[in-house]
Each structure stands twice: as structure tokens, then as C-alpha cells.
Amino acid sequence: MPLSVPAHRIAAGVTYTGLTVPHLRTGLLRLHFYCPHSDRTAGLHELLTELIPQTSAAYPTVRDMTRRLTSLYDTAFYADIEHFGDWDDLCFTLSWLDDRFTGGESAAAQALDILRGCILHPLLENGAFPSDLFEIARENLLGDIDCEADDRRGYARTQADAMSYAGQPAAIPPLGTRDAAAQADSAAAYAAWQNLLQNAPAAVICVQPAENPLPEETVTAVFAEIARTEPAAFTVISPADPKQHPCMAEENVCAAQTRLVMNLRDTGSDSDAAMLLNELLGAMPDSLLLRNVRERYGQCYYCETGYSRCKQMLTIETATADAQLAQTRAAILHELDVLRSGDVSQRALQAAKLHFAFEAAQCADSPEGLAEWLSDRALFHDERTPQQLCADMEQVTAERIAQSARALVFDAQFTLHGIGEEAET
């Protein structure tokens, strides 16, 4: 399916992309606001994902909004945040049953009216979000921050990233700090919402089963009511700063497992090879780390990798017994050396390439998959269709992967030593 769909401007700093896919049964509209990640706004933006979709002036209680959405053929309206390096993507998603299946009732028109009300006319109390709803949202946010702090795997990753990205927004925890969240108030949250509406770069992506001009007309009219400024151009690609020496840190914790996170900076320029390297090393089910370090040699409880195109960083994570830490680390680096030597079987290379073929086939199965593909391609200025990406991946050789592996430079390591057993409570 061709996905080279051009975006066009509908307001200052706002683009619209529309795609028609006849085999779908539902329509979907996603409104993306892009903003720099910061401790001051991270928590506020998380609060907005709960405050904006659950009520509006027209539907002033959560029950009212839920009943209205449910009555409209289970129309859904929700929000979430995805982090792209130093930038946050605050995304509002509206989905509705196509009018062909509603017996003549226009679910699209009514769903879009709900969206318009939530965006332009949120429920307010003295110029701010209602205190009761805000306090619930803030308590939920504080609970999420506490859970992240208690998640040792996530904590170790956050500490490694803080060293790799020191001085950059990506060093700040995704939800911001607990102090910032505790100090947030409803007036500040509403001010953050107004700032997004007026100043943030925005993109609207709509996927529908049939041609319908109403979604574009609706969001164009919404932004026409907002005093927009022209935002500066931005890029989500912001590699970590080079270091003279790798950063190393460690802590002790009362736990049975020791967790190790290693960040390796990609100094190369072949992102396709780097993504395939990530699959081969530790991202796919039959990766080198899982097959050898975990299954064959029993060196760890888990071992996996991730690659950030935004920060051009390969992350390796593992958990093992503290007494086995040195052996586990050496075994992991040995598998990386294998890739550096070019010793990659065609079977393993083809399995890694099949991951991208599966992703290309899967994205056309749902409006969510199609919308995500379009938004990601736009963020990375990559105009390839899923089919073109698969074709390019097929051209990646073992030598290109070896060159990509040799371009990795050790950047940071964080070790959370498990000392003893955690007491039961």
C-alpha cells in the first residue's frame, strides 16, 4: 500500500495528512503537539492527557463523557505521550465507526464535535481545570512516578540515560521529577494547554475508509479560533554529546538480581544497518544475546537491546546474579565483537529483515498502524513507504552491519548491584 502521502498546511505550524483506505471499518484522527522535554512541563503535559479527554464544557463529568462516547457506537477519545529523544509528542486520538455501518447516522460528525469541544472548551473553574479532577490526575501522576522509581529495571535505564544525555532534555525522566509534579497546580496545567494550542508545532493525521472532508474542515476551523504563532523548525534527531571517557556509575540495592545498562553511541551514518544490528544483537526473539548469553550459557535472567534513532544510541540491558556480573558483561561484549567481525549467518540476517517485513505488512491492518507510520516517517524526514523500507533492508549486508558495529563507541554504564534478598512486606 502506498503511503507517500504529502502533508499540507492548515494553520501556522500545523500540517494535515489525509489517507483513504477502503478496507477499514473505522476512521481515526490523531492530533500531535510537539514540545521540548523539560522538568517544568513534563508532568503538566502528562496531566493534560487525563484532563483534556475526560470532560468538556458540554460534558462536565467523566460519566457524561463516557456515556456520550459509548452511545456513539463506542467512539473513543484518549491521549498519550511518546518521547522522541529531547522532544515529547502529546497525541490526542479520536476514532469512530464509519458512517457506512451506522444506519445513516453520522458518527464522524458527532465524534468530531466532541473533539472540538474538548480542545476549545475544556471544563474550567475560575480560569483553571476543576480542582477535584486536577487532584485526581495529579495523584495518578505521582503514583506513576513512584512506580517508575520502584521499577529497578527502569531506574537503571534512567540513570544510564542521565549520564549519556547530561545537559540535554533526554536526561530528564520521562514523567519529570516528583517535586515538579507535586508543585503543579491546575492553573499551570491550563496555561500549559494554552501554550501548546498557540505555540507548539502540530500535525494532524486522519485515516478513513472513504473520502470525507469533514475531519479536515473541523480541525481547520478549530485552529482558526486559536491565535497561533509560527513555531520554529525542529528536529527530533539530536545525538548525545561525545565524551572523552565513558561515564560509569553504580549503586547497591537489597535485591536478588544485579542490573546492568550499557549505552553505546553510534558514530556511523547507516541507520538501516544500525536497526538491523539491534535486531540481531538483542531485540528479536532469536537474538545473539538471548540465544547464547541467556539460553546457551545461562549467564543472565534477561538480556535485550534497543536503538534510539533520535539519540543514535544502542542500549544493552541485562539482569544477572551479582557474582556473575563480570562474566555476563564479557559474554555480551563478545557477541558484539562477533558482529564487528562480520560473522553473521544468512539465516539470522534474514530473520532480522523479516521483522521489518512484518511491520510493513502489519501497519496496513489498522488505522492506528497507518497513522503511526505516517507520523514517524514525518518526524524522521523519511519518506519511504513500508515496501521501500523493506526493499532497502534487503540490501543491507553482513559487512554493513559489521561496519555499524565497529562505529559503536562505549558511552555510559550503570550497574545496580543486587545485595542480598529483599525483605517481604
Secondary structure as the mmCIF struct_conf table of DSSP 4:
data_model
#
loop_
_struct_conf.conf_type_id
_struct_conf.id
_struct_conf.beg_label_comp_id
_struct_conf.beg_label_asym_id
_struct_conf.beg_label_seq_id
_struct_conf.end_label_comp_id
_struct_conf.end_label_asym_id
_struct_conf.end_label_seq_id
HELX_LH_PP_P HELX_LH_PP_P1 VAL A 5 ALA A 7
STRN STRN1 HIS A 8 ALA A 11
TURN_TY1_P TURN_TY1_P1 ALA A 12 GLY A 13
STRN STRN2 VAL A 14 THR A 20
TURN_TY1_P TURN_TY1_P2 PRO A 22 HIS A 23
BEND BEND1 ARG A 25 ARG A 25
STRN STRN3 THR A 26 PRO A 36
HELX_RH_AL_P HELX_RH_AL_P1 ASP A 39 GLN A 54
BEND BEND2 ALA A 57 TYR A 59
BEND BEND3 THR A 61 THR A 61
HELX_RH_AL_P HELX_RH_AL_P2 VAL A 62 SER A 71
TURN_TY1_P TURN_TY1_P3 LEU A 72 ASP A 74
STRN STRN4 ALA A 76 PHE A 84
TURN_TY1_P TURN_TY1_P4 GLY A 85 ASP A 86
STRN STRN5 TRP A 87 LEU A 97
HELX_RH_3T_P HELX_RH_3T_P1 ASP A 99 PHE A 101
TURN_TY1_P TURN_TY1_P5 THR A 102 GLY A 104
HELX_RH_AL_P HELX_RH_AL_P3 ALA A 107 LEU A 120
BEND BEND4 HIS A 121 HIS A 121
BEND BEND5 GLU A 125 ALA A 128
HELX_RH_AL_P HELX_RH_AL_P4 SER A 131 ASP A 150
HELX_RH_AL_P HELX_RH_AL_P5 ARG A 152 SER A 164
TURN_TY1_P TURN_TY1_P6 TYR A 165 GLY A 167
BEND BEND6 GLN A 168 GLN A 168
HELX_RH_3T_P HELX_RH_3T_P2 PRO A 169 ALA A 171
BEND BEND7 ILE A 172 ILE A 172
TURN_TY1_P TURN_TY1_P7 PRO A 174 LEU A 175
HELX_RH_AL_P HELX_RH_AL_P6 ARG A 178 GLN A 183
HELX_RH_AL_P HELX_RH_AL_P7 SER A 186 ASN A 199
BEND BEND8 ALA A 200 ALA A 200
STRN STRN6 ALA A 202 GLN A 208
BEND BEND9 PRO A 209 ALA A 210
BEND BEND10 PRO A 213 PRO A 213
HELX_RH_AL_P HELX_RH_AL_P8 LEU A 214 ALA A 224
TURN_TY1_P TURN_TY1_P8 GLU A 225 GLU A 225
BEND BEND11 ILE A 226 ILE A 226
HELX_LH_PP_P HELX_LH_PP_P2 PRO A 231 ALA A 233
BEND BEND12 VAL A 236 VAL A 236
HELX_LH_PP_P HELX_LH_PP_P3 PRO A 239 PRO A 242
BEND BEND13 GLN A 244 HIS A 245
STRN STRN7 CYS A 247 VAL A 253
BEND BEND14 CYS A 254 ALA A 256
STRN STRN8 THR A 258 ASP A 266
BEND BEND15 GLY A 268 SER A 269
HELX_RH_AL_P HELX_RH_AL_P9 SER A 271 ASN A 278
HELX_RH_PI_P HELX_RH_PI_P1 GLU A 279 ALA A 283
BEND BEND16 MET A 284 MET A 284
TURN_TY1_P TURN_TY1_P9 PRO A 285 ASP A 286
HELX_RH_AL_P HELX_RH_AL_P10 LEU A 288 LEU A 288
HELX_RH_PI_P HELX_RH_PI_P2 LEU A 289 ARG A 296
TURN_TY1_P TURN_TY1_P10 TYR A 297 TYR A 297
BEND BEND17 TYR A 301 TYR A 301
STRN STRN9 TYR A 302 SER A 308
TURN_TY1_P TURN_TY1_P11 ARG A 309 GLN A 312
STRN STRN10 MET A 313 THR A 320
HELX_RH_3T_P HELX_RH_3T_P3 ASP A 322 GLN A 324
HELX_RH_AL_P HELX_RH_AL_P11 LEU A 325 ARG A 340
TURN_TY1_P TURN_TY1_P12 SER A 341 GLY A 342
HELX_RH_AL_P HELX_RH_AL_P12 GLN A 346 CYS A 363
TURN_TY1_P TURN_TY1_P13 ALA A 364 ASP A 365
BEND BEND18 SER A 366 SER A 366
HELX_RH_AL_P HELX_RH_AL_P13 PRO A 367 LEU A 379
TURN_TY1_P TURN_TY1_P14 PHE A 380 HIS A 381
HELX_RH_AL_P HELX_RH_AL_P14 PRO A 386 GLU A 394
TURN_TY1_P TURN_TY1_P15 GLN A 395 GLN A 395
HELX_RH_AL_P HELX_RH_AL_P15 ALA A 398 ARG A 406
TURN_TY1_P TURN_TY1_P16 ALA A 407 ALA A 407
STRN STRN11 LEU A 408 GLY A 418
BEND BEND19 GLY A 420 GLY A 420
HELX_LH_PP_P HELX_LH_PP_P4 GLU A 422 GLU A 424
#
